[in-house]
Amino acid sequence: MPVTDKYFMALAAVRKICCIGAGYVGGPTMAVIADRCPEIEVTVVDLNAARIAAWNSLDLAQLPIYEPGLDAVLQRARGRNLHFSTDVDQAIAAADMVFLSVNTPTKTRGVGAGQASDLRWIEACTRQVAAAAKGHTIVVEKSTLPVRTAETIQAILAAAQVGEDKSFAVLSNPEFLAEGTAINDLENPDRVLIGGNDAAALNALAEIYEHWVPTVKILRTNLWSSELSKLTANAFLAQRISSINSIAALCEATGADVKEVAKAIGSDSRIGNRFLQSGPGYGGSCFQKDILNLVYLCGYYGLAEVASYWQQVVQLNNWQQQRIARLVVQKLFNTVNGKRIAMLGFAFKANTNDTRESPAIRIAKELLEEGAQLAIHDPKVNPDQISKDLAQPPGLDMAADVHGGWSMAPSPLEACIGADAVIVVTEWQQYFHLDWQAIYAVMRKPAWLFDTRAIADGKAALAAGMQVWTVGEG
């Protein structure tokens, strides 16, 4: 059968989807697609056998990621039309549509180190798709990628189809998920963005989303606009966080209250009230990486002033975290050497176990460098991940002269036993209503509360006898 005939048959209806990458994006996205499209067979593949085993575990508490609502979606779809496998080639060969949802970290060496995205896994996956695919296959970029990455993908796929009975179409379909609300973001998206130059392929992907997303929310662009839109969206959101944190510092110096300022400016319909919550800075896998990527691209295309503008957003975010750590040292009589400090929260935000670029990492490292002994509590992050992030195993040494240490605490109260200070870093719901009388009773005096999220009951902490610092309050 000629390729052209297979092409039109494949686009009549997408029946089988393969997603390469079983991480924070691939797993939840494919789970929702499978849930909403029971007639489509969805297979998520990954070379990490342990991760696939966790996705297949009957104990949903063992899932590799924590995301509210994900377990319910999996219960409906897994084993019915949602599958997790390590057999990548077989899943690709059977698929009408392949999503590329692999990691694109920032390069650590070579040209663009520290800014440009490392695309080795995207290239490797594309080559695997080129080799294993059969007939016509729609390849969808799901990972966050630099603008014009699709050219690389198209070149590799075009070379593979020469002399072969196969063909490809390439689309960009960036994710706009916020960890902690990913399932709701997928089920009730603000928009679904699809970029491409192949009308039939665009329609095929749009028809999948139209199972549950209103057509008016499905936006179509060319490939390059779609790729750049994802970077730009994250850059604008991160910019708002750095902006309000800069104002929070000014509020502290002048006696203003950043919450009141945020409410005042957020009431302006031109500005809006989203992402105006001051805190320890942004984290997660996307914001830092995507802004740095944008900085690199602007520099590459000779837009030095634009690159400098976006670089400042990153610098201010780093400064906010360093500022908080130095403030803790200052308030504790300019030394934390050997002092126990309770750190509440390590994930970069509540309702996720993701610690990538978490503000807690920089704050903890700054304090460890000063010789602090950290007692860390987080309801979802495990000690192995913290060891990896801090580049040192757990272990407290109260007699340490130079190097600090850390341990995992089973509860906030136990983290505070003998501590000089408690730092709230992640906005977990359980930290909103802590028993400050009980906490103060077990701490060394004078006892400090540093609330980097402005969520704790500061009045109750003050009433208990604690000294209180809240971000953005003069």
SEBATI-506797 format. One record per residue (C-alpha): x, y, z. Coordinates in nm, 3 decimals. Example, Ala and Ser with C-alpha at 12.3 -4.5 7.8 and 13.67 -1.06 7.14 Angstrom:
<bavexs>
BAVEX       xx       yy       zz
BAVEX    1.230   -0.450    0.780
BAVEX    1.367   -0.106    0.714
</bavexs>
This chain:
<bavexs>
BAVEX       xx       yy       zz
BAVEX    0.000    0.000    0.000
BAVEX    0.149    0.341   -0.092
BAVEX    0.251    0.573    0.190
BAVEX   -0.005    0.830    0.076
BAVEX   -0.289    0.579    0.130
BAVEX   -0.159    0.493    0.478
BAVEX   -0.132    0.864    0.550
BAVEX   -0.501    0.929    0.496
BAVEX   -0.606    0.609    0.672
BAVEX   -0.398    0.703    0.977
BAVEX   -0.559    1.044    0.996
BAVEX   -0.911    0.906    0.977
BAVEX   -0.882    0.840    1.351
BAVEX   -0.592    0.810    1.593
BAVEX   -0.634    0.472    1.759
BAVEX   -0.299    0.419    1.927
BAVEX   -0.078    0.669    2.107
BAVEX    0.273    0.619    2.239
BAVEX    0.428    0.865    2.484
BAVEX    0.804    0.848    2.537
BAVEX    0.876    0.966    2.890
BAVEX    0.692    0.864    3.210
BAVEX    0.767    1.171    3.417
BAVEX    0.572    1.464    3.561
BAVEX    0.433    1.560    3.219
BAVEX    0.401    1.234    3.029
BAVEX    0.235    1.027    3.302
BAVEX   -0.048    1.263    3.403
BAVEX   -0.110    1.390    3.047
BAVEX   -0.148    1.044    2.901
BAVEX   -0.359    0.930    3.197
BAVEX   -0.611    1.207    3.130
BAVEX   -0.613    1.143    2.753
BAVEX   -0.675    0.773    2.814
BAVEX   -0.945    0.853    3.070
BAVEX   -1.130    1.091    2.835
BAVEX   -1.073    0.888    2.516
BAVEX   -1.148    0.524    2.606
BAVEX   -1.142    0.421    2.239
BAVEX   -0.772    0.516    2.211
BAVEX   -0.500    0.279    2.333
BAVEX   -0.237    0.484    2.518
BAVEX    0.103    0.340    2.606
BAVEX    0.358    0.533    2.812
BAVEX    0.713    0.405    2.769
BAVEX    1.036    0.473    2.954
BAVEX    1.374    0.302    2.974
BAVEX    1.369    0.338    3.353
BAVEX    1.228   -0.001    3.455
BAVEX    1.186    0.102    3.820
BAVEX    0.975    0.401    3.719
BAVEX    0.753    0.190    3.495
BAVEX    0.714   -0.067    3.773
BAVEX    0.603    0.214    4.006
BAVEX    0.344    0.333    3.753
BAVEX    0.214   -0.025    3.731
BAVEX    0.211   -0.080    4.108
BAVEX   -0.121   -0.186    4.260
BAVEX   -0.032    0.031    4.558
BAVEX   -0.111    0.380    4.431
BAVEX    0.093    0.526    4.716
BAVEX    0.398    0.395    4.531
BAVEX    0.343    0.605    4.219
BAVEX    0.665    0.782    4.110
BAVEX    0.502    1.124    4.139
BAVEX    0.251    1.276    4.377
BAVEX   -0.029    1.471    4.215
BAVEX   -0.376    1.525    4.368
BAVEX   -0.644    1.340    4.168
BAVEX   -0.398    1.131    3.966
BAVEX   -0.479    0.810    4.152
BAVEX   -0.848    0.833    4.063
BAVEX   -0.772    0.884    3.694
BAVEX   -0.534    0.589    3.693
BAVEX   -0.789    0.363    3.860
BAVEX   -1.032    0.429    3.575
BAVEX   -0.794    0.400    3.282
BAVEX   -0.499    0.180    3.377
BAVEX   -0.535   -0.173    3.246
BAVEX   -0.827   -0.066    3.026
BAVEX   -0.663    0.151    2.762
BAVEX   -0.369    0.298    2.955
BAVEX   -0.049    0.096    2.974
BAVEX    0.305    0.154    3.102
BAVEX    0.591   -0.035    2.940
BAVEX    0.967   -0.047    2.880
BAVEX    0.923   -0.188    2.527
BAVEX    0.976    0.141    2.346
BAVEX    1.019    0.011    1.991
BAVEX    0.703   -0.199    2.000
BAVEX    0.494    0.091    2.126
BAVEX    0.634    0.325    1.859
BAVEX    0.572    0.075    1.579
BAVEX    0.209    0.032    1.680
BAVEX    0.136    0.402    1.730
BAVEX   -0.041    0.646    1.501
BAVEX    0.084    0.932    1.718
BAVEX    0.401    0.957    1.931
BAVEX    0.445    1.218    2.202
BAVEX    0.800    1.318    2.296
BAVEX    0.790    1.397    2.667
BAVEX    1.146    1.354    2.787
BAVEX    1.367    1.569    3.003
BAVEX    1.538    1.875    2.849
BAVEX    1.773    1.996    3.125
BAVEX    1.999    2.299    3.100
BAVEX    2.340    2.218    2.951
BAVEX    2.618    2.192    3.206
BAVEX    2.908    2.211    2.963
BAVEX    2.996    2.314    2.610
BAVEX    2.841    2.592    2.404
BAVEX    2.552    2.753    2.594
BAVEX    2.638    2.583    2.924
BAVEX    2.422    2.718    3.205
BAVEX    2.159    2.856    2.968
BAVEX    2.085    2.646    2.658
BAVEX    1.872    2.331    2.674
BAVEX    2.041    1.993    2.649
BAVEX    1.853    1.824    2.365
BAVEX    2.036    1.490    2.363
BAVEX    1.729    1.296    2.481
BAVEX    1.501    1.463    2.228
BAVEX    1.741    1.373    1.949
BAVEX    1.783    1.017    2.077
BAVEX    1.405    0.968    2.097
BAVEX    1.354    1.115    1.750
BAVEX    1.608    0.875    1.604
BAVEX    1.437    0.586    1.778
BAVEX    1.100    0.695    1.638
BAVEX    1.255    0.728    1.293
BAVEX    1.387    0.372    1.311
BAVEX    1.091    0.196    1.474
BAVEX    0.785    0.374    1.328
BAVEX    0.571    0.208    1.064
BAVEX    0.341    0.375    0.812
BAVEX    0.243    0.735    0.882
BAVEX    0.322    0.869    1.229
BAVEX    0.239    1.205    1.384
BAVEX    0.523    1.312    1.614
BAVEX    0.422    1.558    1.885
BAVEX    0.667    1.772    2.083
BAVEX    0.540    1.770    2.442
BAVEX    0.866    1.861    2.614
BAVEX    0.948    2.228    2.654
BAVEX    1.186    2.303    2.370
BAVEX    1.375    2.599    2.224
BAVEX    1.210    2.764    1.927
BAVEX    1.295    2.590    1.597
BAVEX    1.380    2.255    1.761
BAVEX    1.117    2.106    1.528
BAVEX    1.360    2.166    1.241
BAVEX    1.600    1.915    1.397
BAVEX    1.321    1.664    1.450
BAVEX    1.194    1.708    1.095
BAVEX    1.545    1.664    0.948
BAVEX    1.602    1.336    1.134
BAVEX    1.260    1.200    1.040
BAVEX    1.293    1.310    0.677
BAVEX    1.620    1.121    0.645
BAVEX    1.460    0.809    0.788
BAVEX    1.170    0.799    0.542
BAVEX    1.389    0.809    0.231
BAVEX    1.339    0.476    0.058
BAVEX    1.116    0.354    0.341
BAVEX    0.742    0.291    0.347
BAVEX    0.687    0.546    0.623
BAVEX    0.609    0.915    0.662
BAVEX    0.591    1.171    0.942
BAVEX    0.421    1.493    1.046
BAVEX    0.559    1.704    1.332
BAVEX    0.349    1.907    1.575
BAVEX    0.423    2.119    1.881
BAVEX    0.184    2.076    2.174
BAVEX    0.347    2.233    2.481
BAVEX    0.210    2.160    2.827
BAVEX    0.087    2.437    3.056
BAVEX    0.063    2.239    3.378
BAVEX    0.124    2.360    3.730
BAVEX    0.243    2.082    3.958
BAVEX   -0.003    2.030    4.239
BAVEX   -0.297    2.113    4.010
BAVEX   -0.188    1.920    3.700
BAVEX   -0.495    1.698    3.675
BAVEX   -0.732    1.992    3.697
BAVEX   -0.514    2.185    3.451
BAVEX   -0.543    1.894    3.206
BAVEX   -0.916    1.841    3.255
BAVEX   -1.004    2.212    3.255
BAVEX   -0.730    2.388    3.058
BAVEX   -0.719    2.761    2.992
BAVEX   -0.612    2.667    2.639
BAVEX   -0.460    2.385    2.439
BAVEX   -0.192    2.505    2.199
BAVEX   -0.113    2.306    1.884
BAVEX    0.150    2.428    1.641
BAVEX    0.219    2.280    1.301
BAVEX    0.210    2.322    0.926
BAVEX    0.024    2.001    0.841
BAVEX   -0.351    2.066    0.852
BAVEX   -0.446    1.698    0.867
BAVEX   -0.212    1.631    1.159
BAVEX   -0.337    1.942    1.339
BAVEX   -0.694    1.820    1.301
BAVEX   -0.604    1.472    1.427
BAVEX   -0.457    1.604    1.752
BAVEX   -0.732    1.864    1.794
BAVEX   -0.997    1.591    1.765
BAVEX   -0.841    1.410    2.061
BAVEX   -0.866    1.714    2.284
BAVEX   -1.215    1.793    2.160
BAVEX   -1.336    1.489    2.355
BAVEX   -1.343    1.716    2.661
BAVEX   -1.200    2.061    2.572
BAVEX   -1.424    2.322    2.405
BAVEX   -1.309    2.389    2.050
BAVEX   -1.274    2.761    2.122
BAVEX   -0.996    2.680    2.370
BAVEX   -0.790    2.486    2.115
BAVEX   -0.548    2.734    1.959
BAVEX   -0.361    2.662    1.636
BAVEX   -0.035    2.831    1.539
BAVEX    0.269    2.759    1.329
BAVEX    0.543    2.542    1.482
BAVEX    0.772    2.826    1.584
BAVEX    0.500    3.030    1.756
BAVEX    0.394    2.728    1.958
BAVEX    0.748    2.650    2.074
BAVEX    0.817    3.011    2.168
BAVEX    0.481    3.054    2.343
BAVEX    0.572    2.799    2.609
BAVEX    0.901    2.970    2.693
BAVEX    0.732    3.310    2.694
BAVEX    0.447    3.200    2.921
BAVEX    0.688    3.066    3.183
BAVEX    0.909    3.374    3.154
BAVEX    0.614    3.608    3.214
BAVEX    0.495    3.409    3.517
BAVEX    0.844    3.397    3.667
BAVEX    0.881    3.769    3.601
BAVEX    0.571    3.838    3.813
BAVEX    0.714    3.633    4.100
BAVEX    1.047    3.816    4.091
BAVEX    0.866    4.149    4.061
BAVEX    0.647    4.097    4.369
BAVEX    0.946    3.965    4.567
BAVEX    1.140    4.281    4.483
BAVEX    0.848    4.484    4.619
BAVEX    0.832    4.258    4.926
BAVEX    1.189    4.357    5.013
BAVEX    1.096    4.724    4.974
BAVEX    0.789    4.671    5.196
BAVEX    1.006    4.527    5.470
BAVEX    1.234    4.830    5.452
BAVEX    0.957    5.091    5.450
BAVEX    0.689    4.945    5.677
BAVEX    0.445    4.863    5.399
BAVEX    0.268    4.525    5.374
BAVEX    0.322    4.335    5.050
BAVEX   -0.013    4.156    5.087
BAVEX   -0.194    4.489    5.087
BAVEX    0.013    4.616    4.794
BAVEX   -0.054    4.293    4.599
BAVEX   -0.428    4.321    4.664
BAVEX   -0.430    4.683    4.550
BAVEX   -0.245    4.625    4.225
BAVEX   -0.411    4.289    4.163
BAVEX   -0.750    4.460    4.162
BAVEX   -0.646    4.636    3.843
BAVEX   -0.799    4.430    3.560
BAVEX   -0.496    4.506    3.344
BAVEX   -0.270    4.334    3.598
BAVEX   -0.482    4.068    3.770
BAVEX   -0.416    3.896    4.101
BAVEX   -0.242    3.576    3.989
BAVEX    0.124    3.513    4.081
BAVEX    0.142    3.811    4.315
BAVEX    0.211    3.605    4.628
BAVEX    0.553    3.695    4.767
BAVEX    0.769    3.408    4.887
BAVEX    1.112    3.248    4.867
BAVEX    1.117    3.259    4.487
BAVEX    1.004    3.031    4.210
BAVEX    1.117    2.673    4.165
BAVEX    1.025    2.366    3.964
BAVEX    1.157    2.217    3.644
BAVEX    1.040    2.486    3.403
BAVEX    1.074    2.847    3.514
BAVEX    1.450    2.865    3.569
BAVEX    1.532    2.642    3.275
BAVEX    1.299    2.816    3.033
BAVEX    1.408    3.169    3.121
BAVEX    1.773    3.073    3.086
BAVEX    1.689    2.917    2.752
BAVEX    1.518    3.241    2.648
BAVEX    1.827    3.436    2.758
BAVEX    2.045    3.210    2.545
BAVEX    1.821    3.238    2.240
BAVEX    1.807    3.616    2.264
BAVEX    2.186    3.631    2.287
BAVEX    2.221    3.388    1.997
BAVEX    2.007    3.612    1.776
BAVEX    2.200    3.923    1.879
BAVEX    1.938    4.068    2.116
BAVEX    2.176    4.150    2.401
BAVEX    1.947    4.397    2.577
BAVEX    1.656    4.153    2.570
BAVEX    1.879    3.875    2.706
BAVEX    1.995    4.104    2.987
BAVEX    1.636    4.192    3.076
BAVEX    1.532    3.829    3.126
BAVEX    1.860    3.741    3.299
BAVEX    1.770    3.991    3.570
BAVEX    1.454    3.793    3.651
BAVEX    1.673    3.493    3.732
BAVEX    1.923    3.697    3.929
BAVEX    1.654    3.851    4.147
BAVEX    1.506    3.508    4.219
BAVEX    1.846    3.380    4.335
BAVEX    1.897    3.697    4.540
BAVEX    1.566    3.647    4.722
BAVEX    1.672    3.302    4.841
BAVEX    2.016    3.422    4.947
BAVEX    1.855    3.720    5.122
BAVEX    1.634    3.492    5.332
BAVEX    1.924    3.269    5.436
BAVEX    2.138    3.569    5.532
BAVEX    1.849    3.721    5.724
BAVEX    1.823    3.405    5.934
BAVEX    2.194    3.424    6.014
BAVEX    2.167    3.793    6.100
BAVEX    1.871    3.750    6.335
BAVEX    2.039    3.458    6.514
BAVEX    2.321    3.683    6.639
BAVEX    2.515    3.660    6.311
BAVEX    2.598    3.293    6.348
BAVEX    2.413    2.966    6.302
BAVEX    2.718    2.747    6.350
BAVEX    2.606    2.441    6.546
BAVEX    2.253    2.575    6.586
BAVEX    1.954    2.356    6.510
BAVEX    1.712    2.507    6.260
BAVEX    1.380    2.346    6.169
BAVEX    1.301    2.368    5.798
BAVEX    0.935    2.303    5.720
BAVEX    0.896    2.199    5.358
BAVEX    1.144    2.098    5.090
BAVEX    0.931    2.053    4.776
BAVEX    0.933    2.357    4.550
BAVEX    0.560    2.403    4.615
BAVEX    0.276    2.231    4.800
BAVEX    0.096    1.924    4.662
BAVEX    0.397    1.781    4.480
BAVEX    0.704    1.579    4.573
BAVEX    0.911    1.758    4.308
BAVEX    1.219    1.936    4.443
BAVEX    1.373    2.052    4.117
BAVEX    1.507    2.408    4.162
BAVEX    1.324    2.427    4.495
BAVEX    1.400    2.746    4.693
BAVEX    1.461    2.516    4.990
BAVEX    1.775    2.382    4.826
BAVEX    1.954    2.716    4.798
BAVEX    1.838    2.831    5.143
BAVEX    1.947    2.502    5.300
BAVEX    2.286    2.506    5.128
BAVEX    2.350    2.863    5.243
BAVEX    2.270    2.766    5.602
BAVEX    2.472    2.445    5.587
BAVEX    2.768    2.645    5.463
BAVEX    2.732    2.855    5.778
BAVEX    2.742    2.541    5.991
BAVEX    2.372    2.506    6.070
BAVEX    2.217    2.175    6.175
BAVEX    1.892    2.143    5.979
BAVEX    1.596    1.932    6.087
BAVEX    1.385    1.901    5.772
BAVEX    1.020    1.801    5.752
BAVEX    0.824    1.751    5.430
BAVEX    0.516    1.526    5.399
BAVEX    0.600    1.400    5.049
BAVEX    0.973    1.439    4.978
BAVEX    1.187    1.141    5.077
BAVEX    1.535    1.161    5.241
BAVEX    1.712    1.013    4.937
BAVEX    1.596    1.302    4.723
BAVEX    1.708    1.556    4.983
BAVEX    2.050    1.387    5.004
BAVEX    2.082    1.419    4.629
BAVEX    1.972    1.783    4.624
BAVEX    2.202    1.889    4.909
BAVEX    2.488    1.668    4.787
BAVEX    2.542    1.525    5.133
BAVEX    2.390    1.237    5.331
BAVEX    2.186    1.298    5.647
BAVEX    2.368    1.336    5.973
BAVEX    2.370    1.591    6.254
BAVEX    2.680    1.690    6.448
BAVEX    2.595    1.953    6.707
BAVEX    2.966    1.997    6.776
BAVEX    3.047    2.077    6.415
BAVEX    3.285    2.371    6.374
BAVEX    3.249    2.437    6.004
BAVEX    3.021    2.208    5.807
BAVEX    2.653    2.186    5.880
BAVEX    2.440    1.873    5.874
BAVEX    2.079    1.775    5.830
BAVEX    1.830    1.512    5.937
BAVEX    1.473    1.420    5.847
BAVEX    1.210    1.495    6.110
BAVEX    0.889    1.287    6.130
BAVEX    0.674    1.587    6.227
BAVEX    0.697    1.967    6.246
BAVEX    0.698    1.954    6.625
BAVEX    0.987    1.707    6.638
BAVEX    1.180    1.918    6.389
BAVEX    1.155    2.210    6.632
BAVEX    1.287    2.032    6.942
BAVEX    1.592    2.229    7.058
BAVEX    1.582    2.456    6.753
BAVEX    1.670    2.824    6.759
BAVEX    1.449    2.894    6.460
BAVEX    1.185    2.744    6.236
BAVEX    1.166    2.837    5.868
BAVEX    0.846    2.775    5.670
BAVEX    0.960    2.717    5.311
BAVEX    0.678    2.524    5.143
BAVEX    0.310    2.620    5.172
BAVEX    0.180    2.277    5.277
BAVEX   -0.168    2.305    5.426
BAVEX   -0.061    2.149    5.755
BAVEX    0.176    2.441    5.818
BAVEX   -0.111    2.692    5.814
BAVEX   -0.237    2.593    6.160
BAVEX    0.055    2.473    6.371
BAVEX    0.040    2.469    6.751
BAVEX    0.283    2.750    6.820
BAVEX    0.247    2.721    7.196
BAVEX    0.367    2.359    7.178
BAVEX    0.642    2.446    6.930
BAVEX    0.772    2.737    7.139
BAVEX    0.782    2.514    7.445
BAVEX    1.034    2.275    7.286
BAVEX    1.257    2.536    7.121
BAVEX    1.566    2.708    7.255
BAVEX    1.507    3.068    7.355
BAVEX    1.491    3.324    7.206
BAVEX    1.299    3.137    6.938
BAVEX    1.238    3.266    6.586
BAVEX    0.980    3.198    6.317
BAVEX    1.081    3.288    5.962
BAVEX    0.773    3.259    5.742
BAVEX    0.886    3.279    5.379
BAVEX    0.535    3.207    5.250
BAVEX    0.331    3.434    5.478
BAVEX    0.099    3.144    5.563
BAVEX    0.168    3.075    5.930
BAVEX   -0.037    3.224    6.213
BAVEX    0.213    3.493    6.305
BAVEX   -0.010    3.639    6.577
BAVEX   -0.031    3.301    6.750
BAVEX    0.346    3.260    6.726
BAVEX    0.398    3.606    6.875
BAVEX    0.150    3.531    7.153
BAVEX    0.343    3.214    7.230
BAVEX    0.658    3.421    7.284
BAVEX    0.835    3.384    6.949
BAVEX    1.012    3.645    6.743
BAVEX    0.848    3.653    6.397
BAVEX    0.966    3.758    6.051
BAVEX    0.717    3.733    5.765
BAVEX    0.816    3.797    5.406
BAVEX    0.700    4.136    5.281
BAVEX    0.592    4.276    5.619
BAVEX    0.761    4.588    5.749
</bavexs>
